[in-house]
Amino acid sequence: MEEPGQDFRYVLASTLEPEPIPLDIKVVLIGEPSLYYLLYNLDEDFRELFKVKAEFAVEMDWTDEAMHLFARMIANVCREEGLPPFSAEGVARVVEQAGRTAEDQRKLATRFGDVLDLVREASYWAQQHGHELVGAADVREAIAQRIYRSNQIEERIREAIARGLIRVPVDGYATGQVNGLSVMSLGDYRFGRPTRITARVSPGRAGVVDIQRQTRLGGPIHTKGVLTLAGYLAGRYAVDRPLGLSASIAFEQLYEGVEGDSASSAELYALLSAISGYPLRQGLAVTGSVDQRGRVQAIGGINEKVEGYYDVCCVLGLTGEQGVLVPADNVQNLMLREDMVEAIQAGRFHIFAIGTIDEGLELLTGLPAGERQPDGTYPEGTINAAVMARLRELSEAVKEYGAPEVLPEPA
């Protein structure tokens, strides 16, 4: 054994050196994968000392066997800790919450610490209400109480929306404006919130300008999503002439950083509305990323986003016309609250699964998007025809009057 720092002292003192002690142990390190990769790449001794690596999945398949194992685990902890037993409905509600945590209709989260905490809290509420068995209602109350202890910021944002301090229109029509959906994470609690996304268009050569990026509030993935919109416009409408377009896109009343490309489809809808002049339904919120060919792609946090918009609509008033456009690939990830499922079944709220931007345009405008014809044009009276016609006008204006100076890139 060596004393740390001994080689760097001004005076070296001899000390007793004990004899080596025979030791036969196994050392197990548990941590994040990123830490393992870092140590493996930077420390050669680490590779020699820790040669056996095992990865543990954070979710499992939702099968009959998995549900049986969940029931056995719940029964075991109830026996060991003297908790009241669970009914079949109570166990089913715990399993459903594990699926909701995994955000997948075919998977269950294996965060067993969180599952057992929920079991203990549900048992407490069952005892408070004098129930001999822990039922689904007790589990729901435990979940609701857990949310109530953590959602103060969510309530404040919702109150600001209800008072009009944060503008989120949920009815009527508007041109160049759509409600996008994002997720805010507060440690162990996440919630969705809608944000107005607006677009303005004028003649020029600046292309699509991301205001969030220009103000250094946009992350690299968000910037990638905005640049993808420029590629979509060029490939879809600039078939025989360059784009003479200067467009700005902004998240209104959002003053923190923006990251991720899940709002890129909403940004594209706002941009196409601003170009064509056709207004969009404000009662429909949008989430989903988009590729350069106009295909809507899956995103994360789908349940929080849909539920966040539904809660805002409830505060401002449900009209029966509101809903959310979600990527078709995300339907398998929907694990919504029971009150939302009831509202959807009753027709008070709607979820539309879409696969392309054209499908979303038709829902948002009520007009046909239009298929490209062999000569590269679109049928008259369609949204795509209006977009192409307006882009031609902007290009002619740039050609006739010149273009303003392009905005410099942020440092």
C-alpha positions as CSV (number, residue, x, y, z in Angstrom):
1,M,0.0,0.0,0.0
2,E,1.2,3.5,-0.8
3,E,0.2,6.7,0.8
4,P,-1.3,9.1,-1.8
5,G,1.0,12.0,-2.8
6,Q,4.1,10.5,-1.1
7,D,6.2,11.0,-4.2
8,F,5.5,14.7,-4.3
9,R,6.4,15.7,-0.8
10,Y,9.5,17.8,0.1
11,V,10.6,15.4,2.8
12,L,10.2,11.7,2.3
13,A,9.6,9.7,5.6
14,S,9.9,6.0,5.8
15,T,6.9,4.3,7.2
16,L,6.0,0.7,8.0
17,E,4.9,-1.3,5.0
18,P,2.5,-4.0,6.0
19,E,2.7,-7.5,4.5
20,P,0.3,-8.2,1.6
21,I,-3.0,-9.7,2.7
22,P,-4.4,-12.6,0.7
23,L,-7.7,-11.5,-0.8
24,D,-10.1,-13.4,-3.0
25,I,-13.1,-11.2,-4.0
26,K,-15.1,-10.1,-7.0
27,V,-15.7,-6.4,-7.7
28,V,-18.9,-5.5,-9.4
29,L,-19.4,-2.0,-10.8
30,I,-22.9,-0.7,-11.5
31,G,-23.4,2.5,-13.5
32,E,-24.5,4.2,-16.7
33,P,-23.3,2.8,-20.0
34,S,-21.7,6.1,-20.9
35,L,-19.4,5.8,-17.9
36,Y,-18.4,2.3,-18.9
37,Y,-17.5,3.5,-22.4
38,L,-15.5,6.4,-21.1
39,L,-13.4,4.2,-18.7
40,Y,-13.0,1.5,-21.4
41,N,-11.6,4.0,-23.9
42,L,-9.4,6.0,-21.5
43,D,-8.1,3.5,-18.9
44,E,-6.2,0.5,-20.2
45,D,-6.2,-1.1,-16.7
46,F,-10.0,-1.0,-16.7
47,R,-10.1,-3.3,-19.7
48,E,-7.9,-5.8,-18.0
49,L,-9.6,-5.7,-14.6
50,F,-13.2,-5.7,-15.7
51,K,-13.6,-8.0,-18.6
52,V,-17.1,-9.2,-18.1
53,K,-19.8,-6.7,-19.1
54,A,-23.5,-7.3,-18.7
55,E,-26.2,-4.9,-19.9
56,F,-29.6,-4.8,-18.1
57,A,-32.7,-3.9,-20.1
58,V,-34.9,-1.1,-18.7
59,E,-38.0,-2.8,-20.2
60,M,-39.4,-6.2,-20.9
61,D,-42.1,-7.7,-23.2
62,W,-45.6,-7.3,-22.1
63,T,-46.7,-11.0,-22.0
64,D,-48.9,-13.2,-19.8
65,E,-45.8,-14.5,-18.1
66,A,-44.6,-11.0,-17.4
67,M,-47.9,-10.1,-15.8
68,H,-47.8,-13.2,-13.7
69,L,-44.3,-12.3,-12.5
70,F,-45.5,-8.8,-11.6
71,A,-48.4,-10.3,-9.6
72,R,-46.0,-12.6,-7.7
73,M,-43.6,-9.7,-7.0
74,I,-46.5,-7.6,-5.6
75,A,-47.8,-10.5,-3.5
76,N,-44.3,-11.1,-2.1
77,V,-43.7,-7.5,-1.0
78,C,-47.1,-7.4,0.6
79,R,-46.3,-10.5,2.6
80,E,-42.8,-9.3,3.7
81,E,-43.9,-5.8,4.7
82,G,-47.3,-6.6,6.1
83,L,-49.3,-4.7,3.5
84,P,-52.9,-5.5,2.5
85,P,-53.1,-7.8,-0.5
86,F,-53.9,-6.5,-4.0
87,S,-57.0,-7.4,-6.0
88,A,-56.8,-8.5,-9.6
89,E,-57.9,-5.0,-10.7
90,G,-55.2,-3.4,-8.5
91,V,-52.5,-5.6,-10.0
92,A,-53.7,-4.8,-13.5
93,R,-53.5,-1.1,-12.8
94,V,-49.9,-1.4,-11.5
95,V,-49.0,-3.4,-14.6
96,E,-50.7,-0.8,-16.8
97,Q,-48.6,2.0,-15.1
98,A,-45.4,0.0,-15.9
99,G,-46.5,0.0,-19.5
100,R,-47.2,3.7,-19.4
101,T,-43.7,4.3,-17.9
102,A,-42.2,2.3,-20.8
103,E,-44.4,4.3,-23.3
104,D,-45.2,1.2,-25.2
105,Q,-48.3,-1.0,-25.6
106,R,-46.0,-4.0,-25.9
107,K,-43.4,-3.3,-23.2
108,L,-43.3,-3.0,-19.4
109,A,-40.8,-0.9,-17.6
110,T,-38.4,-2.8,-15.3
111,R,-37.8,0.0,-12.8
112,F,-38.9,-2.3,-10.0
113,G,-38.0,0.3,-7.3
114,D,-40.6,2.7,-8.7
115,V,-43.1,-0.2,-9.0
116,L,-42.7,-1.2,-5.4
117,D,-43.0,2.4,-4.3
118,L,-46.3,2.6,-6.1
119,V,-47.4,-0.6,-4.4
120,R,-46.6,0.8,-1.0
121,E,-48.4,4.1,-1.7
122,A,-51.5,2.4,-3.0
123,S,-51.5,0.2,0.1
124,Y,-51.4,3.3,2.3
125,W,-54.4,4.8,0.6
126,A,-56.3,1.5,0.8
127,Q,-55.7,1.4,4.5
128,Q,-56.8,5.1,4.8
129,H,-60.1,4.2,3.1
130,G,-60.6,1.0,5.1
131,H,-60.3,-1.3,2.1
132,E,-59.3,-4.9,2.8
133,L,-57.9,-5.3,-0.7
134,V,-55.9,-2.7,-2.7
135,G,-58.0,-2.0,-5.8
136,A,-57.6,0.0,-9.0
137,A,-59.0,3.1,-7.3
138,D,-56.3,3.0,-4.6
139,V,-53.6,2.7,-7.3
140,R,-55.1,5.6,-9.2
141,E,-55.2,7.7,-6.1
142,A,-51.5,6.9,-5.4
143,I,-50.6,8.0,-8.9
144,A,-52.7,11.2,-8.7
145,Q,-51.1,12.1,-5.3
146,R,-47.6,11.5,-6.7
147,I,-48.4,13.9,-9.6
148,Y,-50.0,16.4,-7.3
149,R,-46.8,16.6,-5.2
150,S,-44.7,17.4,-8.3
151,N,-46.8,19.4,-10.8
152,Q,-46.8,22.9,-9.4
153,I,-45.0,24.4,-12.4
154,E,-47.4,22.6,-14.7
155,E,-50.3,24.1,-12.9
156,R,-48.8,27.6,-13.0
157,I,-48.3,27.3,-16.8
158,R,-51.8,26.1,-17.3
159,E,-53.1,29.0,-15.1
160,A,-51.2,31.5,-17.2
161,I,-52.7,30.0,-20.4
162,A,-56.2,30.1,-18.9
163,R,-55.7,33.8,-18.0
164,G,-54.4,34.7,-21.4
165,L,-50.9,35.5,-20.3
166,I,-49.6,32.8,-22.5
167,R,-51.5,32.7,-25.7
168,V,-52.6,29.2,-26.9
169,P,-55.7,29.4,-29.2
170,V,-57.6,26.2,-29.2
171,D,-60.4,27.1,-31.7
172,G,-60.8,29.1,-34.9
173,Y,-58.4,29.5,-37.8
174,A,-55.1,31.4,-38.3
175,T,-52.6,31.7,-41.1
176,G,-49.0,30.8,-40.5
177,Q,-49.7,29.6,-37.0
178,V,-50.1,26.2,-35.3
179,N,-49.8,24.7,-31.8
180,G,-46.8,22.6,-31.4
181,L,-46.2,20.3,-28.4
182,S,-43.2,19.9,-26.2
183,V,-42.2,18.1,-23.0
184,M,-40.7,19.7,-19.9
185,S,-38.7,17.5,-17.6
186,L,-38.5,18.2,-13.9
187,G,-36.3,15.3,-12.6
188,D,-38.8,12.5,-11.8
189,Y,-41.8,14.3,-13.4
190,R,-42.5,15.2,-17.0
191,F,-45.4,17.0,-18.6
192,G,-46.4,18.3,-22.0
193,R,-47.2,21.9,-22.9
194,P,-48.4,23.5,-26.1
195,T,-46.6,26.4,-27.7
196,R,-47.6,28.6,-30.6
197,I,-45.3,28.3,-33.6
198,T,-45.5,31.1,-36.2
199,A,-44.0,31.6,-39.6
200,R,-43.7,34.8,-41.8
201,V,-42.7,34.8,-45.5
202,S,-41.3,37.5,-47.8
203,P,-39.2,37.7,-51.0
204,G,-35.5,37.2,-50.4
205,R,-32.7,34.6,-50.5
206,A,-32.2,34.0,-46.8
207,G,-34.1,30.7,-47.0
208,V,-35.7,29.4,-43.8
209,V,-34.4,31.4,-40.8
210,D,-34.8,29.8,-37.4
211,I,-35.2,32.6,-34.9
212,Q,-34.4,30.2,-32.0
213,R,-31.0,29.4,-33.6
214,Q,-30.2,33.0,-34.4
215,T,-30.8,33.9,-30.7
216,R,-28.8,30.8,-29.6
217,L,-31.8,29.2,-28.0
218,G,-31.9,26.3,-30.5
219,G,-29.9,23.1,-30.1
220,P,-28.2,21.3,-33.0
221,I,-31.0,18.7,-33.4
222,H,-33.6,21.4,-33.6
223,T,-31.5,23.2,-36.1
224,K,-31.2,20.0,-38.1
225,G,-35.0,19.8,-38.2
226,V,-35.4,23.3,-39.5
227,L,-32.8,22.7,-42.2
228,T,-34.7,19.6,-43.2
229,L,-37.7,21.9,-44.0
230,A,-35.6,23.8,-46.5
231,G,-34.7,20.5,-48.2
232,Y,-38.4,19.6,-48.3
233,L,-39.4,22.9,-49.9
234,A,-36.6,22.7,-52.5
235,G,-37.3,19.1,-53.5
236,R,-41.1,19.6,-53.6
237,Y,-41.6,23.0,-55.2
238,A,-38.3,24.3,-56.7
239,V,-38.3,21.9,-59.7
240,D,-37.5,24.4,-62.3
241,R,-36.3,27.5,-60.5
242,P,-34.5,28.4,-57.3
243,L,-36.4,29.4,-54.2
244,G,-36.7,33.2,-53.8
245,L,-37.8,33.0,-50.2
246,S,-37.0,34.5,-46.8
247,A,-39.0,32.9,-44.1
248,S,-38.8,33.1,-40.3
249,I,-40.0,30.5,-37.8
250,A,-40.4,31.2,-34.1
251,F,-41.7,29.6,-30.9
252,E,-43.8,32.4,-29.4
253,Q,-43.5,33.2,-25.7
254,L,-40.8,30.5,-25.2
255,Y,-37.7,31.9,-23.5
256,E,-35.7,28.7,-22.7
257,G,-33.7,26.6,-25.0
258,V,-35.3,24.4,-27.7
259,E,-33.9,21.0,-28.6
260,G,-35.1,18.0,-30.6
261,D,-36.9,17.8,-34.0
262,S,-40.3,16.7,-32.8
263,A,-41.7,20.1,-33.7
264,S,-40.4,20.1,-37.3
265,S,-43.7,19.0,-38.8
266,A,-45.6,21.7,-36.9
267,E,-43.0,24.3,-38.2
268,L,-43.5,23.0,-41.7
269,Y,-47.3,23.3,-41.4
270,A,-47.0,26.9,-40.2
271,L,-44.6,27.7,-43.0
272,L,-46.8,26.2,-45.8
273,S,-49.8,28.0,-44.4
274,A,-47.8,31.3,-44.5
275,I,-46.7,30.7,-48.1
276,S,-50.1,29.5,-49.4
277,G,-52.3,31.9,-47.4
278,Y,-54.6,29.1,-46.3
279,P,-55.4,29.2,-42.5
280,L,-55.0,26.3,-40.2
281,R,-57.4,24.9,-37.5
282,Q,-56.1,26.1,-34.2
283,G,-58.0,23.4,-32.3
284,L,-55.6,20.8,-33.7
285,A,-52.1,20.6,-32.1
286,V,-49.2,18.9,-33.9
287,T,-46.3,16.7,-33.0
288,G,-43.9,14.7,-35.1
289,S,-40.6,15.1,-36.9
290,V,-40.4,15.1,-40.7
291,D,-37.9,14.0,-43.3
292,Q,-37.0,15.7,-46.6
293,R,-39.6,13.7,-48.5
294,G,-42.5,14.8,-46.2
295,R,-42.9,11.6,-44.2
296,V,-43.9,12.1,-40.6
297,Q,-41.6,10.3,-38.2
298,A,-42.0,9.0,-34.6
299,I,-41.0,11.0,-31.6
300,G,-40.7,10.6,-27.8
301,G,-42.9,11.7,-25.0
302,I,-46.1,11.2,-27.0
303,N,-48.3,10.6,-24.0
304,E,-47.2,13.7,-22.1
305,K,-47.7,15.8,-25.2
306,V,-51.2,14.6,-26.0
307,E,-52.3,14.8,-22.3
308,G,-50.8,18.3,-21.9
309,Y,-52.8,19.6,-24.8
310,Y,-55.9,17.9,-23.6
311,D,-55.6,19.5,-20.2
312,V,-55.2,22.9,-21.7
313,C,-58.3,22.4,-23.9
314,C,-60.2,21.4,-20.7
315,V,-59.2,24.6,-19.0
316,L,-60.1,26.8,-22.0
317,G,-63.2,24.8,-22.9
318,L,-63.6,21.5,-24.9
319,T,-65.6,22.1,-28.1
320,G,-65.5,18.5,-29.5
321,E,-63.4,19.7,-32.4
322,Q,-60.0,19.7,-30.7
323,G,-57.4,17.0,-31.1
324,V,-53.8,16.1,-31.8
325,L,-52.0,15.0,-35.0
326,V,-49.5,12.3,-34.1
327,P,-47.2,10.2,-36.2
328,A,-48.8,6.9,-37.3
329,D,-45.7,5.1,-36.1
330,N,-46.4,6.4,-32.5
331,V,-49.8,4.8,-32.2
332,Q,-48.2,1.8,-30.5
333,N,-46.7,4.1,-27.9
334,L,-50.0,5.6,-26.8
335,M,-50.8,4.8,-23.1
336,L,-53.2,7.6,-22.2
337,R,-54.9,8.4,-18.9
338,E,-58.4,6.9,-18.4
339,D,-60.2,10.2,-18.4
340,M,-58.6,11.0,-21.8
341,V,-59.6,7.6,-23.2
342,E,-63.2,8.3,-22.1
343,A,-63.2,11.7,-23.7
344,I,-61.9,10.2,-27.0
345,Q,-64.5,7.5,-26.9
346,A,-67.2,10.1,-26.3
347,G,-66.0,12.2,-29.2
348,R,-65.0,15.2,-27.1
349,F,-61.4,14.9,-28.2
350,H,-59.6,13.4,-31.2
351,I,-56.3,11.8,-32.1
352,F,-55.4,11.6,-35.8
353,A,-52.6,9.3,-36.9
354,I,-50.9,10.6,-40.0
355,G,-48.0,9.4,-42.2
356,T,-47.3,12.3,-44.5
357,I,-47.3,16.1,-44.4
358,D,-50.1,16.1,-47.0
359,E,-52.4,14.1,-44.8
360,G,-51.8,16.7,-42.0
361,L,-52.4,19.6,-44.3
362,E,-55.8,18.3,-45.3
363,L,-56.8,17.8,-41.7
364,L,-55.6,21.3,-40.7
365,T,-57.1,23.2,-43.6
366,G,-60.0,21.0,-44.8
367,L,-58.8,21.3,-48.3
368,P,-57.1,18.7,-50.6
369,A,-53.3,18.8,-50.6
370,G,-53.0,17.8,-54.2
371,E,-50.8,15.1,-55.9
372,R,-48.0,16.1,-58.2
373,Q,-48.9,15.7,-61.9
374,P,-46.5,14.3,-64.6
375,D,-45.6,17.9,-65.7
376,G,-44.5,18.8,-62.1
377,T,-47.5,20.9,-61.3
378,Y,-50.4,20.4,-58.9
379,P,-54.2,20.5,-59.5
380,E,-55.8,23.9,-59.2
381,G,-57.6,24.6,-55.9
382,T,-55.1,22.5,-53.9
383,I,-52.8,23.6,-51.2
384,N,-49.6,22.5,-53.0
385,A,-50.7,24.4,-56.1
386,A,-51.1,27.6,-54.0
387,V,-47.7,27.0,-52.4
388,M,-46.0,26.6,-55.8
389,A,-47.8,29.6,-57.2
390,R,-46.7,31.8,-54.3
391,L,-43.1,30.6,-54.5
392,R,-43.1,31.6,-58.1
393,E,-44.3,35.1,-57.2
394,L,-41.6,35.4,-54.6
395,S,-39.0,34.3,-57.0
396,E,-40.1,36.8,-59.6
397,A,-40.1,39.6,-57.0
398,V,-36.5,38.7,-56.1
399,K,-35.5,38.7,-59.7
400,E,-37.2,42.1,-60.3
401,Y,-36.3,44.0,-57.2
402,G,-33.2,42.1,-55.9
403,A,-32.9,40.4,-52.6
404,P,-32.1,41.9,-49.2
405,E,-28.9,40.9,-47.4
406,V,-28.8,37.4,-45.9
407,L,-28.7,37.2,-42.1
408,P,-25.2,36.2,-40.9
409,E,-24.8,32.9,-39.2
410,P,-24.7,33.0,-35.4
411,A,-21.1,32.8,-34.0
